[in-house]
Amino acid sequence: ADKSTGIDSLSVIFTAHVEGSDISGLNYQWDFDNNGTFDLEGSARQVVTNLYLPGVHAVRLRVTNAGDGDETLIKTAYIYVSSTTIYVSPDGDNSDGLSWATAFNSIQAAINFAGLSNTIHVAGGTYNLTASLIWSEQQAVNILGGYEADTGTVGPGPYDSAQWPTLIQRSSGSIRVLDINSVTGCLERVTIANGNTLSVDASPAPGSGGGIRIQNSNLEIADCIISNNTANTGGNGHVWGGGVYIVNSTVNILRTSFAGNKAKSTPGSNNNRAYGGGLAASGSVIAILDSEFHGNDADAQGHHGSWGGAIYLIGGSGIVSNTAMIGNRSSPNRADRGYGGALYLNAGTTVERCVIQSNRVWNAADGYGGGGVYMTGGTLRNCLVADNQASWDGGGIFATGGRIENVTVAGNLNSEANRIPGVYLSGATVTVTNSIFSANIRTFDSAEVNVTDSGGTIAYSCMTPGRAGTSNLTADAEFVDTATSNYRLLPSSPAVDTAFALGWMTDSVDLDGNPRIRNDVPDMGCYEAAPPGEGPIQIGFTADRQTGLDSLDVVFTASVAGSNLEGLQYQWDFDNDGTFDLEGSDRAVVTNVFTPGRYAVRLRVTNEVEEVAELIRDNYIFVSASEIYVWSGGDDSDGLSWATAFHEVQPAIDFAAVSNTIYLAGETFLLNETLVWAGHQKVRIQGGYQAGALTVGPGLRDSVQWPTRLVRNPAAGNLRILYVSSVSNCLLEQVVVANGLTTAGGETPYSTGSGGGIRLLASELDITDCVISNNQANATGNGYAWGGGVFAQDSTVVFRRTRFLGNIARNTSGSSNSRSRGGGLAAAGGAITILESHFLDNDADAYGHHGSHGGAICLDGGNHLIRNTLMAGNRAGPNRALGVGGAIYLTAGTTMENCTIATNRIWNATAGSGGGIYHAGGSVTNCIITDNWNITTGTRTDIYTANTTVFGYTCSPDLVPGVNGNITSDPLYANPAAGDFTLLPTSPCLDAGVQRPWMNGAVDLNGAERVRGNQVDMGCYEIIIMSGGSLYLFR
């Protein structure tokens, strides 16, 4: 045939070729559709012509000669004539696909029938698949859905994908819905749903693209729905695109919804990854316009993480414009390494005029986060990033590179202490211009933290606290209504008319579609405020101060904008109780005096044409009290006396701010939630008070007679007692912290479960005359448990006369890599000072082969001091038998003076290992270290060290007598079996220490004078030697 393919109709010239020994008398018979009937025949029919209509045709030729030779040749599917218009409908007769009446019943049949410049019209209906649709090697082919498909209609007829939806879905098996390769064309008005793929150990995994996979194509996807598709991988696979995966292609996506798709890895491997719950693209040119991404997940359970809950774009270029990304998630199950709850943005892509809202990322380590966006490059412009959440840093944005221009980042959250809920900027290559960072809240302590105090370059932007940079503002942005997530600007906003005009703003619009420059100078953020002389009246107000102590005078200033500012009347309600306190035409500036409490302030303004504007600022004024009371016998009203005392401790902490004293009655407070103490300065929490409704002031105090106990309520489940973050110059005094119980997993250096009783982060706290007892910090899996009683990270803490009793840092069985550090107390960094304290019967008890360090104390990094302290009966490694340092794991930077370390135990098959001290650094002076044991080997082992020169004037059989003033004699404890480690008058430790300047006026562990003889004694107790005379005891 001179041609074998065509569209709509095809005229074909056939030429027969005959060979043989006898070619005389040839007769040709042609059957152009192989239907059994010859259409042309004769001796002159060697060359013939036939006109074909759409279809796939077999051709039969029979030739005979004069000698009765007879040969037949059939070429099947030889002539292929496609149709410009092809139809698919469940109601067609499945014959030729050339009308609704004769429509194919399957989409695959229509694709197979297409070839070049075809349009496949698909009727509304459900098309269930047991095998993926394969669309490949076709040019200018369009698949359009949503048709009514009336069999009496000539041509495609009406379409409406809402009225006649076309649903293409997996019905069984592990398949994607549509696989596209080397195609140009478009896909419109169809729903691609319920694809579910599974593959293992590849990158990218073959199962990438649970709904659609697009390779080497130029395609438009318009007015479609991509929903509830899942791309799964197991093993070490990297899965891309739960809804759509695009590679080496150019794809335009218009007005399309991605909902409920998942890129997911199964548990069982630490190395798998998931990219783009809704869409992932690599090495492609992508445009996503006027679309939406709702409820998609990137959910890898390997520790290499999940990237972009909605969209992941890398290695190409593109634009995402006027698109909503709402309610997407990254890493909801692994919960430690998520990148971008909605979007992972890389160089080459611009995201503009988008709403990125209510997305979430889970992460538990530095370098991950971005509840809304994680960006390493590209441009984020004219976008709202709001109400997103991260576990750690960057509740709104986590940026290591790229440009952020005219973006409003507000209302975002994070849940961990000392982290950034707004914008986390890392490195010098991030630039921020004309943006607003405001009202981003760390839920841990309700603190507003909008941006890191370093990283990147910020200019012409508004935030609190401020950042250095050209024309930045340190001010409240003054949104219309934060409570309803209306982050447009009030007319009084300092962000109005204070931005820098960028080149792209000419003829551009803001997120609302208004001109980007409305009043000669652009505004900061994603919204332009209306010019002040237009529209109905709008109002705002500011206060010259918002916080104070005991009493606060506040000056309020109202601002009004609108087309009619005549006859303005102002009405002020300073506590939002429904009654206006001041009103009149001259009340634009007013003053009010506030007493302790939190106040919402309401302003109402009217003009001469009775336009009304009202603004309420919740929790706008906060006045704390110098003295705050907590007692179950109070009326739980304002906490300003014992009579009106709060019933619970947390409201009192929340009511404090700076220079407050919180008085706790002597009673047991059962906790159903962890107490959170954060961001305060010079706040004292003091227990042990008698409390009484008629008592004026704090009254009598005796923590023995009226002990204050903060105790976990067993019915509340696992919780620590107290979490302290970012407090300075604060005090916790005469309080019992007991029965805290935490559990957390994750292979992180400092598990979130560390600190069963108290956890401190970046704080300065004095803990005095307290008891920390029977708390337990647990870590599961490969987690590290630090500090059964207390864990302090990067903090300055002084413990005075505090008792650590029966606390446990423990790892559960089942993992070989778990660790425990410091049954009583553990610290990482910072400066810990321990004075005149007891550590008794605490355990470090890890089941993992990395062991248990320091039954009582483990201090890692920083500079620490332990003085006049007793450590007895503590244990390291009782279950796994890999304990080191039954009392203390001593590290560089720690100084230990005048301590007694006795009757501690380790379990370790290795001899030595330090039943008392495992010395990895630091110095020991004037101490007694005896009677400590390795239970596994049945040997006494007091000290493990590779450097005895740092031990001086210390009593231990593991040292060399006479070197550095050390002795090895029995110290002669008074009654060690009864826990009495004071010294008998005949003790060789008497006057055997070395004098230090701090000893002048100091006391020992019993409160006695530290130096009573000619020289200081070794150990934590001074020996009391009675001279001649009589001793009388009176009771």
C-alpha positions, 0 to 999 in steps of 0.5 A, a space after each residue: 500500500 502506498 499508505 497505511 494510516 490516516 484519519 477520517 478517510 484514506 485513499 490507498 493504492 495497492 500494488 501486487 507483486 508476483 514471482 514464480 516460474 509461471 506468471 502467465 494468465 495471472 488473475 488478481 482478486 482483492 478483498 479490502 476488508 477481508 470479509 470473505 467477499 472479493 471487492 475487485 478482481 481481474 487480470 488487470 487488477 495488479 494495481 488498484 485503489 480503495 477508499 477507507 473510512 475509520 477502522 482497522 482493516 485486514 486486506 486479502 489478495 488472491 492470485 491464480 495463474 494459467 497453470 492453476 497455481 493459487 496463492 492467497 496473502 492476508 495482511 491483518 490490521 494493515 490499514 488503520 484509519 482513525 477518526 478525528 472524533 472518537 466516543 466512549 460510553 458505557 451505553 454504546 454498542 462497542 462497535 466502531 466508536 464513531 458516535 455515541 450509539 456505536 461508542 467504545 465501552 472502554 477508554 483503552 479501546 479508544 486510546 488504541 484507536 487514536 493516533 494523531 490529532 484525535 479527540 476522545 469524548 468520554 461520557 459521564 459514568 464510572 470506568 472501573 479498571 483492573 489494568 492501567 490505561 496505557 497512553 503512549 506514542 501519540 501526538 495531538 490527542 485529547 481525552 475529554 470527559 463529562 459528556 451527557 452522551 445522548 445516543 440521539 445527539 449528532 456530534 459530542 453534544 453538551 458536557 458538564 463534569 458536575 452533572 455528568 462526571 467521568 470517573 476513571 478508577 482502579 477497581 482491583 489489583 495494584 495498579 495506577 490509573 493512567 500511564 502516559 509516555 511520549 504523548 502530546 495532547 490534553 486530559 480534561 474534565 475527568 476524575 482519576 481516582 483510587 489508584 494504588 501502586 506498590 514497588 520496592 527498592 528503587 529510586 524513583 520507585 516504579 510505583 511512583 504516580 499512584 494516579 497518573 505517571 507522565 514521562 517524556 510528554 507535553 500535556 495539559 491537564 485541565 478541570 480534572 480531579 485527582 483523588 484518593 490515589 496512593 503510591 506505595 513503596 517498601 524496602 529502600 524505595 523512594 516513591 514520588 507523587 501519590 496523585 501524579 508523577 511527572 518526569 522529563 515533561 512539559 505539563 500545564 495543570 489548570 483548574 484541577 483539584 488534588 485531594 486525598 492522595 498519598 505518597 507512602 512508604 511502608 514501615 520496615 526500612 530506615 532509608 525509604 522516602 516519599 516525595 509529593 503527596 499530591 504531585 511530584 515532578 523531576 526535570 520538567 517544566 511545570 505550570 500549575 494554575 488556578 488549582 487546589 490541593 487538599 488533604 494530600 500526604 507525603 508519608 515515608 516511614 524511613 528516616 530519610 523523610 517525607 518531602 512536600 505533602 501537596 507538591 514536590 518540584 525539583 530539577 526543572 522550572 515552573 510556576 504555581 499560581 492562584 492555587 490553594 494548598 490546604 490541609 496537606 501533611 508531611 511525615 504524619 507517621 514517622 513524625 521526625 523528618 518532614 520537609 514542607 507540609 504543603 510545598 517543597 520549593 526548589 530553584 527554578 520555580 515561582 509560587 505566586 498568589 497562593 493560599 498555603 493554609 492549615 497544612 502540617 509537618 511532623 519533625 523531631 530534629 534540626 534541619 527539618 520543618 516548614 508546616 507550610 513551605 520548605 524552600 531551598 530556592 525559587 521564589 515565594 511571592 504574593 502568598 498567604 502562609 497561614 495557620 500551618 503547624 510544625 512540630 519543631 521549626 518553621 510552622 509557616 516557612 523553613 527556608 535555606 535559600 530563595 526569595 520571599 516577597 510580599 508574603 504574609 506569614 501569620 497564625 502558624 504554630 509549633 509545639 516544641 519548646 524553644 522553636 520557631 512557629 513563624 519563619 525559620 531562616 537558615 543560611 545567608 542566601 535567603 532574601 525577604 522583602 516586603 513581608 509580614 511575619 505576625 501572630 505565629 504562636 508556639 503552643 508550648 508556651 503561648 509565645 509569639 515567635 515570628 522569625 529567627 533572630 539570624 539567617 537570611 537578609 530581611 528588608 522592608 518587612 514587619 515583624 515582632 521582635 524586630 530584625 536588623 535590615 533596611 526599613 524593617 518595622 518592629 510593630 503589630 501588623 494590625 490584621 482585620 481579624 486574626 481569630 477568623 484568619 482574616 489577615 488583611 490590613 486595617 487602615 491603621 496598620 504600619 505595613 500600609 504604604 511602607 513597602 518597596 516597589 519591585 519591578 514585577 509589581 507593574 500591572 500586577 495584582 495582590 492575592 485578592 486580585 486588587 492592583 498591587 500598588 493602590 496608593 502610589 506605594 505598595 503595602 507589605 504582605 500579600 494584600 493591598 489595603 484600600 486607599 484611605 479615602 475609599 469605601 465604608 469606614 474601617 477602623 483600627 486602634 493601638 495602645 502605647 503599652 500592653 503589659 504591666 505589673 499590678 497596675 497599668 495606664 494605657 493610652 489608646 489611639 483610634 484610626 479611621 479610614 473611608 470615604 466619609 469621615 464626617 460626624 465620627 463618634 467613638 465608643 470604647 469598651 475597655 473590658 469587652 463586657 458589653 458596656 461602653 466605658 467612654 464615648 463621644 466625638 472627641 474620644 479618638 485618643 483615650 486613657 484607661 487604668 487596668 488592674 491585674 487581669 487579661 482584657 479584650 478591648 472593643 472600639 465602635 465608630 459611626 459616621 454621619 451616614 450611620 456607617 458602623 465599624 467595630 473592632 475587638 482585640 482579644 487578650 490585648 491588655 495583660 496586667 500581671 500581679 506581684 503575688 499570685 496564690 494557688 490553693 484548692 480552698 480558694 474561689 479560683 477567681 483571680 489568684 490575688 490572695 489565698 481567698 481568691 486563689 487559683 485551684 491549679 498551678 498552670 493558671 498561676 504560671 500563665 498569669 505570671 510574666 516578670 518579677 512575680 512570686 507564685 505561692 503554693 499551698 501545702 497540698 498535693 496537686 494532681 496533674 492531668 497535663 504537664 506544667 509549662 513554665 516558659 518565657 518568664 523572668 524573675 519569677 519565683 514558685 514557692 511551696 510549703 505554705 499553710 494557706 488560709 482564707 483569712 490569711 493576709 499575704 503568704 503567711 506561715 511556711 513549713 514544707 515539712 508540716 505543709 509539703 507542696 507536692 506536684 504529682 502526676 495523676 495516674 489516670 492521666 497517662 504518661 506525662 512529665 511534671 514540669 517543662 521549663 523553657 526560656 526562663 531567666 533568673 527564676 526560682 523553684 523552691 520547697 516543692 516535691 516533684 513526683 511520679 512523672 512518667 514519659 515515653 518517647 521514641 525516635 533515634 534522636 540524641 535527646 529523646 522528647 521523653 527525656 526528663 521524667 520529672 522536669 525538663 529544662 531548655 535554654 533556661 536559668 533556674 535555681 531549684 532549692 530545697 526540693 525533692 525530685 522523686 520516683 519519676 521515670 523517663 522512658 525511650 522506645 525503639 532506638 531512642 535515648 532517655 536522659 534524666 529520669 528525674 531532671 534533664 537540662 539542655 543548654 541551661 544554667 541550673 543551680 540545685 541547692 539542698 535538693 534530694 533526687 530519690 528513686 528516679 529512673 532513666 530507662 529504655 524498653 527492650 526491643 532495640 539494640 541501639 537505645 541508651 539511658 543517661 543519668 537516672 537522677 539528673 542528666 544535662 547536655 551543655 549549659 552549666 549545672 551547679 549541685 550544692 548540698 544535695 542527695 542522690 539516692 537509689 536512682 537508676 540508669 537502665 538501658 536495654 540497648 547495647 550502647 548502655 547505661 551511663 550514670 545511675 545518678 548523674 550524667 553531665 555531657 558538655 558544658 561546665 558543671 560543679 558538684 559540691 557537698 553532695 551524697 550519691 548512694 544506692 544508685 545503679 547503672 545497667 541492672 537489666 542489659 548489664 552494660 552499666 558504667 558509672 553507678 553514681 556518675 558518668 563524669 565528663 570534661 568540664 565538670 568539677 566535683 568537690 567534697 562529695 561522698 559516693 558509696 554503695 552504688 552498683 553497676 552491671 557490666 561484664 567488663 571488670 572495672 567500669 566504675 561502680 562509683 565514678 566512670 571518669 571520662 573527664 573532669 576533676 575530683 577533689 576532697 571526695 570519698 569514693 568507696 564501697 561501690 560494686 560491679 554486680 556482674 563480676 562480683 567485684 568492688 570497683 569504685 573508679 574507672 579512669 585512665 587519668 588518676 592525676 585529676 583525683 586529689 585529696 580523695 579517699 578511694 581504694 582505687 587510687 594510689 596512697 600518697 599521690 596528690 594527697 589521696 588515701 586508700 583507707 576505710 573512711 569509717 562511715 558511722 552506719 552505712 547499712 542504715 544510709 548514714 555516711 557521716 564519719 566517725 571521729 577516728 576517720 582518716 578523712 578528718 582534716 585530710 582535704 585541701 582548703 579552697 576559698 569557697 569554704 569560708 562561711 560555707 556549710 556541709 551537707 548537714 548544714 554544719 560549718 564546712 571547716 571545723 578543724 585545722 583543715 577541711 575533711 574529705 567527703 560531704 560531711 564535716 566530722 563533729 568532734 566534741 571537746 571536754 565537758 558534759 553534753 545534755 540532750 533535751 526533747 
